[in-house]
Amino acid sequence: MAACLVYVTTGTFAEAQAIGRAMVKERLAACANIVPRIVPIFWWEGEVQEGEESLLLLKTTDRQVPALVEAVKARHSYDCPCVTVLPITGGNADFLGWIEAETAGGG
């Protein structure tokens, strides 16, 4: 099983916290980290927009990704939420094993 980092942006800190807590509680993610304030600049509805969001980083395994993505989308306030998956190609083997162990019973 391969570890993954799931990158999610949310409209508020509270939304990131609620989604992150749910993903960990359901064992779809081993850990959630929240960066409370990021400033996105993006195209939306034909013009450049700028706003304020929170960044939610979820650590999981490739096995849990499909269920996690659907669970995040179901709880998210955006019409088209940013939910992207980045493979983890290396790192602390003990930590990567912990991610696998903590998500083994999820989904």
MARDOMAR-962567 format. One record per residue (C-alpha): residue in one letter; x, y, z; residue number from 0. Coordinates in nm, 4 decimals. Layout:
BEGIN
{"A"; {X; Y; Z}; NUM},
...
This chain:
BEGIN
{"M"; {0.0000; 0.0000; 0.0000}; 0},
{"A"; {0.1239; 0.3473; -0.0866}; 1},
{"A"; {0.0838; 0.6534; 0.1333}; 2},
{"C"; {-0.0833; 0.9639; -0.0124}; 3},
{"L"; {-0.1308; 1.3250; 0.0822}; 4},
{"V"; {-0.4742; 1.4653; -0.0018}; 5},
{"Y"; {-0.4817; 1.8423; -0.0569}; 6},
{"V"; {-0.8199; 2.0065; 0.0120}; 7},
{"T"; {-0.9141; 2.3727; 0.0264}; 8},
{"T"; {-1.2165; 2.4862; 0.2274}; 9},
{"G"; {-1.4103; 2.8082; 0.2656}; 10},
{"T"; {-1.3531; 2.8364; 0.6406}; 11},
{"F"; {-1.1354; 2.7028; 0.9189}; 12},
{"A"; {-1.4428; 2.5459; 1.0812}; 13},
{"E"; {-1.5217; 2.3551; 0.7610}; 14},
{"A"; {-1.1640; 2.2254; 0.7385}; 15},
{"Q"; {-1.1789; 2.1218; 1.1019}; 16},
{"A"; {-1.5120; 1.9401; 1.0612}; 17},
{"I"; {-1.4038; 1.7553; 0.7472}; 18},
{"G"; {-1.0624; 1.6708; 0.8910}; 19},
{"R"; {-1.2082; 1.5392; 1.2148}; 20},
{"A"; {-1.4636; 1.3261; 1.0262}; 21},
{"M"; {-1.1978; 1.1748; 0.7985}; 22},
{"V"; {-0.9786; 1.0795; 1.0949}; 23},
{"K"; {-1.2720; 0.9509; 1.3005}; 24},
{"E"; {-1.3856; 0.7325; 1.0094}; 25},
{"R"; {-1.0235; 0.6145; 0.9657}; 26},
{"L"; {-1.0186; 0.7326; 0.6072}; 27},
{"A"; {-0.7179; 0.9444; 0.7075}; 28},
{"A"; {-0.4570; 0.8858; 0.9757}; 29},
{"C"; {-0.4023; 1.2563; 1.0314}; 30},
{"A"; {-0.5371; 1.5952; 0.9289}; 31},
{"N"; {-0.3374; 1.9178; 0.9284}; 32},
{"I"; {-0.5011; 2.2576; 0.8821}; 33},
{"V"; {-0.3380; 2.5773; 0.7633}; 34},
{"P"; {-0.5948; 2.8328; 0.8773}; 35},
{"R"; {-0.5467; 3.1053; 0.6170}; 36},
{"I"; {-0.4394; 3.0862; 0.2573}; 37},
{"V"; {-0.5152; 3.3343; -0.0194}; 38},
{"P"; {-0.6281; 3.1746; -0.3446}; 39},
{"I"; {-0.6168; 3.3602; -0.6760}; 40},
{"F"; {-0.8146; 3.1746; -0.9414}; 41},
{"W"; {-1.0386; 3.1867; -1.2465}; 42},
{"W"; {-1.4091; 3.1409; -1.1659}; 43},
{"E"; {-1.7121; 3.2324; -1.3734}; 44},
{"G"; {-1.5044; 3.4095; -1.6366}; 45},
{"E"; {-1.2944; 3.6362; -1.4172}; 46},
{"V"; {-0.9999; 3.6319; -1.1810}; 47},
{"Q"; {-1.1117; 3.5969; -0.8191}; 48},
{"E"; {-0.9239; 3.6288; -0.4916}; 49},
{"G"; {-1.0431; 3.5111; -0.1539}; 50},
{"E"; {-0.9546; 3.3501; 0.1739}; 51},
{"E"; {-0.9594; 2.9771; 0.2447}; 52},
{"S"; {-0.8172; 2.7182; 0.4796}; 53},
{"L"; {-0.5950; 2.4351; 0.3631}; 54},
{"L"; {-0.6654; 2.0815; 0.4825}; 55},
{"L"; {-0.3955; 1.8172; 0.4338}; 56},
{"L"; {-0.4987; 1.4564; 0.4913}; 57},
{"K"; {-0.2542; 1.1654; 0.5214}; 58},
{"T"; {-0.3947; 0.8361; 0.3964}; 59},
{"T"; {-0.3251; 0.5369; 0.1740}; 60},
{"D"; {-0.4099; 0.4793; -0.1892}; 61},
{"R"; {-0.6617; 0.2139; -0.0774}; 62},
{"Q"; {-0.8630; 0.4768; 0.1130}; 63},
{"V"; {-0.8480; 0.7502; -0.1519}; 64},
{"P"; {-1.1752; 0.6740; -0.3396}; 65},
{"A"; {-1.3838; 0.6624; -0.0199}; 66},
{"L"; {-1.2060; 0.9648; 0.1272}; 67},
{"V"; {-1.2605; 1.1779; -0.1846}; 68},
{"E"; {-1.6318; 1.0939; -0.1882}; 69},
{"A"; {-1.6650; 1.1612; 0.1858}; 70},
{"V"; {-1.4926; 1.4999; 0.1533}; 71},
{"K"; {-1.7113; 1.5985; -0.1443}; 72},
{"A"; {-2.0269; 1.4989; 0.0468}; 73},
{"R"; {-1.9351; 1.7291; 0.3376}; 74},
{"H"; {-1.7904; 2.0187; 0.1391}; 75},
{"S"; {-1.9700; 2.3493; 0.0834}; 76},
{"Y"; {-1.8222; 2.4202; -0.2623}; 77},
{"D"; {-1.9883; 2.3179; -0.5901}; 78},
{"C"; {-1.6497; 2.2038; -0.7220}; 79},
{"P"; {-1.4157; 2.1456; -0.4260}; 80},
{"C"; {-1.0413; 2.1149; -0.4691}; 81},
{"V"; {-0.9580; 1.7596; -0.3636}; 82},
{"T"; {-0.6298; 1.6387; -0.5128}; 83},
{"V"; {-0.4148; 1.3369; -0.4313}; 84},
{"L"; {-0.0364; 1.3473; -0.4180}; 85},
{"P"; {0.1551; 1.0205; -0.3861}; 86},
{"I"; {0.4175; 1.0054; -0.1141}; 87},
{"T"; {0.7242; 0.8495; -0.2745}; 88},
{"G"; {0.9468; 0.8341; 0.0306}; 89},
{"G"; {1.0072; 0.9490; 0.3840}; 90},
{"N"; {1.0221; 0.8121; 0.7353}; 91},
{"A"; {0.9275; 0.4435; 0.6989}; 92},
{"D"; {0.7958; 0.4353; 1.0569}; 93},
{"F"; {0.5642; 0.7281; 0.9865}; 94},
{"L"; {0.4436; 0.5786; 0.6573}; 95},
{"G"; {0.3740; 0.2509; 0.8397}; 96},
{"W"; {0.1752; 0.4445; 1.0997}; 97},
{"I"; {-0.0435; 0.5943; 0.8242}; 98},
{"E"; {-0.1132; 0.2464; 0.6899}; 99},
{"A"; {-0.1911; 0.1045; 1.0353}; 100},
{"E"; {-0.4256; 0.3882; 1.1317}; 101},
{"T"; {-0.6295; 0.3690; 0.8113}; 102},
{"A"; {-0.6468; -0.0099; 0.7859}; 103},
{"G"; {-0.9936; -0.0274; 0.9426}; 104},
{"G"; {-1.1491; 0.2656; 0.7575}; 105},
{"G"; {-1.3956; 0.2841; 0.4764}; 106},
